[in-house]
Amino acid sequence: MTGTVTIFRDDGDQPLSQIVLGNGDRVQLALDGSGLIVTRLGPPGPVNEILFRAPAELVASICAGLVGPKRQSQASPLRLLTAIVQPIGSAAEVRAAFQEAVVSIS
């Protein structure tokens, strides 16, 4: 089951998206000048867990890997990352996918 994007704000200095994954986990992708933070959002309230954090250079490499050999895309980094996370089934799988991406580009 494909996740549902509930917030997508790709303007300004801090783009972010929130996705409800197939199993009900809620994750947030937040970008800024220092990089990317992927967080599992807890139930209503402050219980959040950071799943993945990466500096801007690493995020650029991940996004470049997503667009393939053409190395250019009209899609923003947030749009690319959201599209990749949306079909993932759980927060644990999101963490694993980003960890695998880092290993594959290292």
N, C-alpha and C positions, 0 to 999 in steps of 0.2 A: 504494500500500500504506500502511495506517495504521500509525503508529509504536506502540511498546509502552511503556507507562508502567511503569518498573521500581521507582521509589520515588515515593511521594506522602505527604508529611508536612505536614499542614495544621494543626498544633497549635503552641502556643508562640509565641515571638517571632520565629522564623526559619523560616517555611514554605518548603518546597522540593519540587521534583519533578525526576525524571530520566526522560528519554524516549530510547529507541532509535528513531531515525527509519527510514524505509523503506530508505534506502541504507546503513544501518548506523552513521551518525553518532550520537553520543550527546551530548545537550544537557541542561543543568541550568538550571532556573529557580529563583532564590532571592530571596525577599522579606524585607525587614526595614524598620525605621522610616525608613531613608534611601531606600528605593525597590526597584528590581528590577535584578538582574544575570542575564543569560542567557549561559551559558558552553558552548562546545563542549568536551567532555571528551575528552582524548586516550586513547591506548591505556593499559592499566594503567600508572599512573605519573603524574608531575606535569605532563605537557605539556597545558595547558589554554589555550584562547583565548577571551577575552571577545568575544562577538558583539554585545552590546547592553547598555547601562547607562542607567537613567533614574531621576530623582528621584521621590519618592512622588506629587507632584502630577501629573506626566505619566502615571504608571502609572494613577492614578485616572481621568484623562481617557481613556486607552486602554480601560480596563475599562468606563467609562460608554458609550463608543462601541460596545462589544461587546454590551451589553444592550439597546441601541436606545432608542426614545423613552420606554419606561416608566420608565427611570432607576433601577429597583430590581430586585434579583435576590436570591434566596436563596443563589445560588452565591457562594463566596468568590472574591477576586481570583485566587488560585492556581488554583482549579478552572477559572475562565474562561480564563486564559492557557494552562493545560495543554491544555485542549480545543481551543484554536486552534492550538497548536504541533503537536499529535499527528499530524494528517494531512499536515503539511508534509514534503517529501521529503528535504531535506538541511539541514545547518547553514548553508550559504550562503543558502538560501532563507529560513531563519528570520531571519537578519540582515536580508535585504531586506524581509521582511514587517514587521518592527518599524520599520525606517527609513521604509517607506511609511506606516505608521500614524502616525508622528510628523508627517510631511508633511501627512497628511490632516486632522490636528487643529490644525495651526498656522495 
